């Protein structure tokens, strides 16, 4: 799986970081970054799995995307800057331009985070 390839490369540089891949199967949106950082178009996708470093997406195989774009997970307003890593038909492996925070990843996965000092 291409997401494992991303993790192998990053684990060498960040050996203490966890690169656990979680099954998500949630709808999302891809917003290409155009000329002068414009974001006029928006495309739907299915986010198959996610980790702190990247995600596997299902997209329309005829869709042409730039190398860099934003990923938005349905129901979460934050956009995640991404770079295409590998594409095979309707499967697209993306690398996040920065690691996702553990709390944000738990929020995406629908997990409750512990509150300290309550």
Beta strands, then each sheet from edge to edge (+ up, - down):
strand 1: 22-32
strand 2: 43-50
strand 3: 54-58
strand 4: 68-73
strand 5: 79-88
strand 6: 91-96
sheet 1: 1+ 2- 3+ 6- 5+ 4- 1+
end
